[in-house]
Amino acid sequence: MSKQGGKGATGKGKKPAKAGGDDKREDALQAVIIADYFQDRFRPFTLDKPRCLLPLVNIPVIEYTLEFLASNGVQEVFIYCGTHSEDIEQYIHESTRWSPNSAISPFSSLEFIRVSDATSVGDFLRDLDKRSLISGDFILVHGDLVANIQLDGILAKHRARREANRDACMTVVLRSVGEEPHRAAKARGITPVFVIDDTDGRCLQYDEIHPLMKDRRLLLDPSVFKHGSFELRSDLIDCGIDICTPDVLALWSESFDYELPRKNFLHGVLKDWELNGKLIYTEIFEDGYAARASNLQMYDCISKDILERWVLPFAPDSNLMHDQSYQKVKNNSFVESGVLVERGSKVLQSAIGKDTSIKAGSVISGSVVGRRCQVGKNVKIKDSYIFDDSTIEDGAVITHSILAGGVKIGANAQIPEGSLISYNVEIDRDVRLPTKPPARISAKTDNGQPVENDASLVGPGGKGTVYSVTADDSDSDSDDEGDGDPAQLQNNLIYSLEGLNISTLSVSTLASEDDYDSDEDDEHAGYLHAGDGQRERLSSFTSDDASKPDAFHGDAVNGLVDALRGDDNADFDSAKLEFMGLRLANNASDSSMRRAIAVAFTKRAAEMLTPEHGGLEPAKAAERVLKDKNGAVKFIKDVGVGGDDVKQQTEFALALQKGLVSVRGLEPSRAGTLLAALLQQLYTLDVLEEDGILAWWADRRAAEGDTMTTVKERCKVLVDWLEEADEEDSDEDEDDEDSD
């Protein structure tokens, strides 16, 4: 286990030096695995296990990642853990292959690093810079990578560029989609766009095309044209493999606000290359496989690719783990020893784990079933994933769903497309789960406590209740190709590929870091509770602007936040001019302007609550964000609200509420307190009138979903005070009339 101490902790396990070994540390190829994703898209499964330990075709995902590194000659591995760090460390230490003390481990050393207060990938990499553990080139990957490519040639080119120019600091490894792409390529929702110098592979600009963008034109930085010929590539899979020098870590440390590898780091370094002088290159491979199980859709795609032998040598019958015994049988299926398939049953293009029994009349197709599962008579399982120790009773039907370990499905129950059934949930006999939205069911709460069973959902003899997911700010891994609303990702499990594949993060132009875990800054993400069937309004945050919401929103928010962060008390007019210029260039609507302004001010106010930005109380943060910059209040009144009309004021108050709801890591109760403070300040500063605030309070949209309701209720004291003041004014008016 990792030792505790300071901000983070390191657990080390080093093998004894081999006799005669005099290799220098700086010659060792190092790798860093990010094993925390700061996302909720795999919940409720990740309440019990980290994503990297979830089974992918009955093998924990991190096994594929470690095998990839071992096959490429990596000698020293650092694993950054966050949630479930003990589970990850225990798994590795108990592994006969990967344990630092194992005689057969391919690594000379493997170390675990915990950072107790990390909230993003950026925090991990800044911590790594402080530790001075990296002595030369290193490979940066995530713990959900599945790849079979060889990096020898790419590493050689990277080192040659580094020798020729010390400013060449990073090589991004990309996979060409090709003429006949595998399904992982087709599954992308957010498309990464790389602008590449076609003479030397240097990356000149990075951007993303989002499905919600109505105008999908890419704005090229004028500096790109200084490089002569270049190509715009949108046919690439970003598999999250980066070859880095220590300079990359220094760049992370110099920009403390970077959180995501693609949306923040790559985009920012390329945009400011004239200032930082660092060069980033790309290497595009045509043959081989590389993808990340970064969301439910990609999990589905990669599982199918492994079953269909796209990812050799990672096929079930390769028996990657020492205790596996898969054999390929008829109908393109794979079964382990001890599997019992009764006469009259069929297993088609599936993998079945050890000691699982399948009774007569059952049909399993395109699925993965774990070990020690009991499948009854006349069961139908199609395109689904069932973890170890689950029981499916007679006549049950399961379609394109995921069932975690220890699940029990009663006789004749129906589990429709897109259902997510977490560990130890029980569905009673004859229950038919809802289809819209698909059910997401858990037997425990976020803090690990047993839930109160919902008999209307799981049946009177069932166990579990709806697990509601609220999108938070930041992919997040929305550096991810698939960063987005968790419920949309769940719907994508059904394979409606025309659906959105975005993260709980953002819907801005740079909305995806889940590709990179991408999963991308999502202060303005839509949000949806998967349990109550109520869309909590992907509304104005995705469709207000009928012209170019994405192109405008990201740049507008970033520009305003940068202006609000400035140390000086400069006039806000320059920020206003830049904002209005963006508005004209993108033909943004009034609602888009209102949304961007609300998101920027709430993001900065929430930021001020954190220790890194002052640790202010909500009342002080609200005052500072509005008053620190001359002209900011007038800007909000003239442009954000846009007038004295009650409707305009209501919409701005609602935009503030939504902006705070989507701030990552901000508890709803604290978000509500900050909202109340902002509304009170805006009332005192004559930006909002009491009629506008009271109209917002009465608007049904302010209470759509549990999180919006919680935030709203924290403003009740302010609303009560305004109503009492209104009554007193009415009484005084009546008294004046009587005296007249």
N, C-alpha and C positions, 0 to 999 in steps of 0.2 A: 504494500500500500504506500501511497505517497506520504512523505513527511510533511508536516504542517509548518508554516513559518512565513512571516511577512505577507506581502500581497498575494503571493502564490506559493506553491509548494512543488517540489520535484521528487519523484520516486525513481531511483536509479537502479538498474540491474545490469552489471557489466560482466561479460565472460572473462575469465582469466586470459591474459595475453598468451598467444601461442608461442611455443618455443621458436626462437630465432626470428620472431616477428618484430620488425623494426620500422613498420610503416608509420609515416608521420600522420598525425591527426588531420592536418590540412589537406591530405590526399584522399581522405575518406569521403565517399559520396554520402551526403546526408539527406534525410527526408523529414518533412514535417507533416503530420496528419492532423487536420482539424476534425475533432470528433464531437463537436457540439455545433448546433446550427442556429440556435436562438430563434426557433420557429415553432409553430404549433400545427403544422400541416399533417403530421403523422399522429396527432393525438386522436383518440385516447390511448393508442398503443404505447406511446412513449411515456405514459404515466408509469408503466411497469418496466420498460426497457428502453435504453437509448436507441436511436435509429440505427446506429452502426451494428447493433447486436440483433436487430430484427432479422428473421430468416428470409433469405432470398433463394428460392428453390432449395429450401431446407438447409441452407448454409448461412451463418451470420454474415452480414454484408461486409464487415471489416476484413473477413478472411480473403475476399477477392482483392481488396486494397493492398493488404500485406503481401499477397502472392505477386501482385503486379510490381511492387517495389523490390521484392526479393529477386524476381526474374530480371530486373534491370540493374542488378549489382549494387543496390543500396546497402551501406554498411551500418550506418547509425540512424536510428529512428527516434523522433520526438513526437509523442502523442499528446495533444492538448485536449484535456477533458473538461467538461463543465458539469451539467446535470448527469446523474448516474455515474459519476467518475469511479466510485468504488466498484460498481458492476463491471465496468470496462477493465479496470486494473485486475480484478479477480479473474475475469475471463482470460486475459492474456497470461497471467501468472500460472493458471491451471492448464494452459495449452502445452502440449508436448512439443509443438513446433515453434511457438513464438515466445515462450517464457524466456526472460533474459538469462536464466540459469540453465536452459536446455542445451544439451550437447549438440543437438541437431539444428539449432536456430541458425538461419542464414545471416543474421545480423550480429555484428560485434558488440553492439550495445542497443538497448531500447529503454527510453526514459519516459515517464509520465509527468506531465506538468499541469498543475491546477492553478487557475487564476480565480480567486474567490469572487471578485467583483466584476468579472467580465460580462459585458452585455452585447458584444459583437465580435466578429472575426478580427476587426481592427484592434480590439483590446488584447487579443491573444498575440498578435504579431508585434505590437508595441512592447508587450512584456518579453517576448522572445528577443527583441533587440537589446533590452536592458540586461538580459542574462549573459550575453556574449558567448552563447553556446555554438553559434554557427561560425565555422572557420573558412568556408569557401562556398562553392556552388551548392545549392540544395534544391530538392524537388518539393514543391508545395502541392498537396492534394487534400481531398476530403475523405472522411471515413466511409463514404458511400459510393466510392469509385469502383467500377467494373471495367477493366481494360486488359487487352492482351498485346498491346503494341510494344515494340522495342525502341528504346530511346537512345541507343548508342550513337547513331548518326546525328540525331538532333542535339545531343550533348556535345558532340565534337564541334558542330557548327557554332553552338552557343559559346564554347570556350575559345574558338578561333576569333569570333567577333569581339569577345572580351579582351583577348590579347591585342587585337588591332586597335581597339578603342575602349578605354576603361569606363566610358560612360554607357556602354551597352550593358544594361543591368538585368534584363529579363527576357525570357523567351516564352511566349504563350503557345501551347501545343493545341492545334485544332484539327478536326477531322472533316475531310471533304464529304459532303452528302453523297455525291456521285449520282450516276444516272438511275441506279436502282437502289435507293437507300433502304436500310433496315427500318423497322417501325420506330425505333428510338429517334431517328432523324425526322420522321413524319409527325411525331408527337408534339413537336415544339409549338408553343403558343406564342411566346415572345421570341422574336427572331433577332439574334445578335448581328450587328453589322460592323464589319471591320474595313477600314480604308487602309490599304496596304500599298507601299511602294513596290511596284512589280519588278524592280531591278535587284533589290536586296532583301525583301520580305519585312522591311521595317513597318511597324504599325504606326499610322499617322493620326488616326481618329477611331474612336469607338462609340457606337450608339446602338439603339435598339428600336425595333419596330414592334409595336404593340397591337394586338387585335382590335382594341377599342379606338385606335387612331383613325379618324375619318380622313385626314390628309396624311398619307404615308410618305411624304417627301422627306428626304434627309437634308438638313442644312449643313453644308460642308464649311469647315473652318477655312477662312481665306488662306491661312498659312499652308494648307495642303497643296495649293497650286504652285507653291515655290519648289516643289519636289519633282516637277516634270510629270512623267507618266505614273499613274497609280491605278489601282483597281478597287472597285467597291464590291465586297464579298458578303452576300447574305445567305450563302449556301453552305455554311460551316456549322459544325457542332462544337460548341465550347464545352469540353469535357472536364474543365477545371484542373488541368495539369499545367503547372507553371514551373519553369526552371529559373531560379533566382540567384542573384548574388547578395551578399550582405547589404549592399546599397539599397536594396528593396526595403529591408527592414528599417533603415534610416529614413527613407521617404515616408513610411507609415508613421514613424515617430515625429517627424517634422509636421505632419498634418494630423493633429490629434482628433479632428472631427471625421476622418475617414472611418467608415464602418464596414463597407462591403468591397470585396476585391474587384468587382467589375464596375458597378455603378459609381462608386466613389474613387477608388484607387486608380484603376486603369483609365477611366475617363478623365480624372483630374490630372494625373501625371502627363498624359498626352496633350491635354489642353494647355498645360503650363510648361511644356518642354523647353521653351525659350528661357524660362526662369530657372528650372532645375537642371537643365542640360542633360537629362537622362534619356536613354534610347531604349525602346522596347521593340522586340522583333517577334515575328510569328513563324511557326513551322507547321505546314499543313501536310498531313499524311493521308494517303489514298487507300491504303490497305490496312486491315486490322479493325479492332473494335474498341471504343471507349465511350462511356456514358456514365452518368450519375443517377443513382436511385434517389433523386432529390425531391420527388413528390410522388403522389399516388399513381399518377399516369405513367411516369417513368419507371416506377416499381413494376407496374404491369407490363410495360414494353420490354424491359430487360429480362423479366422472368420468361416471357414468351420467346425472346431471342435465345436464351440459354437452352430452353426446351427444344428449340428447333436447330440447335447447334451452330448458331451464328458466332458464338463467343469461344470457340475452341482455343485452348484446351479446357475451358470452363464448361463442361457438359456434365450432367449428373453421373454418367458412368465413368468419368475420370476419377471419381471418388477423391475429391480434393482433401477431405479430412480423413484421418487415419482410421476412424471407426466406421466409415461408410462402406456399403457393399452393393452399390447399384449395379444392375445389369440391364442392358437394353433388351426389350422383349417386343413382341409383335405390336402393331398399331402405333409404332414410334413412341412407345412409352418406356419408362424406367422404373424398376421396382427394386427395393432392398430385400435382403434376406428376412424371412419370417413374415412376409406379406401373405395374407390369405385372401384369395379372390374366389368366391363360390361360383359354381356353374350357373350360367345365365347372366352373370354380370359382365360389364364391358369397361375397359380402361383404355381411353383413346388419347394419344399425345399428352400424356400426363406423367407426373413423377409421384410415387407413393413411398413413404418412409417406412422404416423397419417396424415390424410387429403390428402393422395396421391390418384390420380385417374389413372385408367388403362382402356383404351378404348378397344373396341371390336377387337378380332383377335390377340391380343398381347400375347406373351409367355415370362414369366420371370422364369428362372430356376437357382438354385444354386447361387442366388444373394442376395444382400442387397440393398434396396432402402430406402432413407431417407424420411423425412417428407415434405409435401407440394410439392411433385413432380408431374409433369404432363406427363403421358406416353400416346402417341397417338395411333392410330389404326395400327394393324399389325406390331407392334414393336417387335423385338426379342432381349432379354437381357439374356446373358448366363454367369455365373460365374463371375459376375462383381459387383462393389461397386459404388453406386451412392449416393452422399451426398445430404443434404437438398436443397430444392428450385430449383431443376434442371428440365429442360424441354426436353423431347425426342419426336420429332415430328413423324408423320405417316411414317411407313415403314423403320425407322432407324434400324440398326443392330449393337449391341454392344457385343463384345466377350472378356471375360477375361481381363477387363480393369478397371481402377479407374477414376471416374469422380467426381470432387470436387463440392462444393456448388455453386449454381447459374449458372451452365453450361447449355448451350442451344445447342442441336444437331438438325440440320435441317432435313427436310423430306428426306427419302431415303439415308441419309448419312450412311457410314459404318466405324465403329470404330473397327479395328482389334485387335487381341491378343496383350497384353502388352502395350497398349496405356495408357498414363497418361495425363489427361486433368485437368488442375488446375482451381482454382476459377474464375468464371465469364468469362471463355473462351466461344466463340460461334463458332460453326462449321456450315458453310452454307449448304444448301440443296444439295443433290447429290454428296457431297464431299466424296472421299474414302481416308482415311489417309494411309500413307505408312506402310508397314509391316516390312521392313528391312532397318534400325533399326526401332523399334516401335517408334511412335511419343511421345514426351514429350513436352507439349504445355503450355505456360503460358501467362497471359495477363499483367504481370508486370515484371520488371527487379529486380535484386537482391536488388537494393536500393529503390524499391517500386514505381518506375515511370512506367507509361503506356508504353507498347511496341509499336513499329511500326508494324502494322498488316501485316502478310505475306499472301497475297491473294492466292499465289500459293499453300499454305498449307491448309488454313482454308476457302478458297473461297472468292469471292468478297464481300460478305455480312458478312464475319466472323470477329472474333476478337481474336487476339493472334498470337504468333509466336513460333518457336522452342525454347525450353529452353535447353541450352547446359550446361552439367555438366562436369567439369574437375576433375578427381580424385586428391585429395590433400594428403599430407603426413600424417602419423600417423594413426585409425578404428579408428586408429582409432578405436573406438569401434571396431576397428578391434579386439577388445577384444571380438569381436562378432563372433558368429558362422558364421555370414554372413557378412563379411566385404569385401567389394570389390568394384570393378568398378561399379558405379551407373548404367551404362547401362547394365552390366551383371545382376545386381539385377533386373533390369526392365525386361530383357529377362526371368529371372526365374519366374516372375509373370505368364508367359505363361505355367509354370510348366514343363519346360524341365529340369527335376531334374538332368540330367546328366551334365547340364551346371554348370558353376562355381557359387559358392555362397560366394564370397569374398568381402571385403569392399574396400572403396576408399583408404584403407591403403595399407597394404603390402602383398607381396606374399612370404614372408620368412617363415621359419619353424614356427615361432611364429607370424603368420600374423593375428590373429583374436582376437579382443576384443569387437567386437560388440556382441558377445555372451554376452559380459559383457559390451558391448558397446565398444565392443570389438572391438562398436564397435571398435587396433593392428597396430606398427611403420612402417610406410609405406612409407618410403622415396623412395622406389623403385617401387611403385605400377604402374601398367599400367594405361593408362588413355584413355578416349574415349569421344568424343562429341556426345551426343545422337541426335543432330539435323542435322548434315551435312552428316551423313552416312559414315564418314571417320574414320576408326580405327586409333587412334593416336599411334599405335604400343604398343600393349601389348607385342610386339616384344621381344627385347633383355632382357627386364625386366622379361619375363616369360619363354622364350624358348631358350635363347642363349645356355645354358649349357645342353648338351644332357645327362649328367650323373646325378649329384646331386645338382642342383642349390639351392634348398631350404635349405638343410642341411648345405651347405657351406656358403651361402650368409649371413644369420642372424648372425652366430657366427663371420664371418669375419668382417662384418661392425661394430658390437659392439666392437670387439677387437681393431680395428683401431681407432674408435672414442674415446674409453677409453684412448688409448695411446696419442691421440692428445689433450685430455683434461688435461692430467697430468700437474701439476704445475712446475715440474722441466724441465730442458732443456736436458733431458737424450737422449742418442743416440737412433735412431729409429731402430737400428739393432734387438733389442729384439722383437719389434712389427713385424718386417719383418720375423723373424724366426717363430714366432707363426703363422703368416699368411701363410707362405709357408708350415708349418706343416699341417694346416687345408686343404690347397690345395691338398697335397698329400693324406691325409686321406680320402678326398671326391672325389678324381680324378676330380677336377674342371677344366673346360676348360679355355683357355686364355681369352675368352670373359667374362666368369663369374668372373675371377679375375679383369679384367678391370672394369666391372660394380661395383663390391664391393668397389674397391678403389675409383672410382669416387663418389659413393654414400656417402662413409665415409667422404671424404674431403669436399664435398659440404654441407653435413649435419653439419659438425663442423663449416664451414665458415658461413653458414646461422645462426647457433646458436650464433656466435659472434656478430651478428647484434642486438640481443635482449638485453634489459637492464640487464637481469639477468646474462649475460655473457660478459658484457663490453660495449654494445651499440656502437660498432665500425661502422665506415663508410665502405661501401663495399671495397674500395681500401685497407684500412688498414686491414680488415678482411682477404682479399685474401693474403696479404703479410704475415700476422701472421700465418695463417694456413699452409703455405708452408715453412716458414723460422724458426718458433719457435722450431722445433725439428730437431736436426742434423740428416742428412741422409734421411729426408722425401722427398726432391726433387729428390734425386738419386733413391729412392724407386719407386716414380711415373714414372720416366723415364725408369728404368730397368724393372719394373714389370707391372705398369699400362699401359704405352704406349707400351713398349716392343720392341722398336727399332726406327730407323730413317725413316722407310717407311711411305710415305704420307698416305696410307690407315690406318695404325695403329694409326697415329696421328688424323686422321679424326674420327675414331671410339671413341677415348678417348674424344675428344672435344664433340662429340655427347652424350657420356655417362655423361659428366659433365652437359650438358644442360638438359638432362632428369632427372638427380638427383636433380637439382634445381627446375625444374617444379613440382616435386612431394613433395617438402618440404611444409608441412602443414603451413598455415598462412602467407606464403611468397608471397607477391603480385608479379604478373608476371613482372611488370616494375622493381621492386627492384631485382628480381631474375636475370633479364637481365643485370642490372648494375653490379651485383656481378659476373655473368658469364664473362662479358667483362673484369673485373678486374683480374679474375683468368687466363683468356687466355693471357692477357698482361703480367702478372707475369711469366707464363710458357714460354712465348716467350722470355722474358728478361733473364730467367734462362736457356735458350737453351734446354728446354724440348720439346716444340713445335716449329716448324719452320713456316715461313709465308706460305709456300705451304700447310702445313697441315691445318692451320686455314682457308685459302682461300678455300681449298677443302671442309672443313666442311660447310662453308658459302654457297657453291654452291650445297651441297647435299640436295636433295628434302626432306629427312627425317627431316631435321632441321626446316622445316616449315609445318609440318603436323598437322594441327589444329590451332585454334586461339591462344591458350596459348603458344605453341612452337614458333609460328610466333612472338608473342609479345616479348618473351624472346630473340629471335634471333635478332630482329630489334634494340634492345638496344646495340648491338655490332657493329652497322654499322659504328660508328665513328672509332673504332679500325680497322675494315676491310678497310675503306677508307684510313686510314693512312698507312696500310700495302701495299695497292695497289699503293698509291702514291710513297712510298719508293721503291717499285718494279720498277715502271716506271723510277724513278730517277736513280736507279742502271742500268737499261737497257740503258738509255741515256748516262750514264757515260761510259758504256762498248762500245757503238757505237763511242763515242768521242775518246776513247782509240784506237779503231781499225782504225779510220780515221787518228789519229796522227801517227799510225804505217805505 
